[in-house]
Amino acid sequence: MTVVMSASLLADPLEALRELARGEAELDRLRHEQVRVARDAGASWEEISAALGMSKQSAWEYFTRRVRSELAENAAKNIDLDEEDATELAVEEVRTVRRRRRASAG
């Protein structure tokens, strides 16, 4: 699949760079979405990393960075939760994800 051909870039190099940056952001969004779909369908990080041409660890770190960041922000907002409540909430979130994966795989 060809995303952009050099001949189709704007004549102004700065405008061309802006357009390329927008395209890159869109590709990144699509890539994240397809990784989520693949994971929901039961694909392993090894399979995903092979499809992307990167190491398993690199794939996992890159694609979980956003989730880890969101979790850290959420934890910072919920400082009133004690450790037991926070653990219970995390366990329920994991169960929800697992149920969703099983439902989409079956």
Number of C-alpha atoms within 10 A of each C-alpha: 3 4 7 10 7 7 7 8 14 14 9 8 10 10 12 15 13 12 14 15 12 12 14 13 12 12 13 13 12 12 14 16 13 13 20 14 14 15 15 19 16 14 13 13 18 15 14 19 17 13 9 13 10 13 14 16 12 12 19 16 12 11 17 13 12 12 11 12 11 12 13 12 11 11 13 10 10 11 10 10 12 9 10 9 11 15 12 10 13 13 11 12 12 11 12 12 12 13 13 13 16 13 11 12 10 6
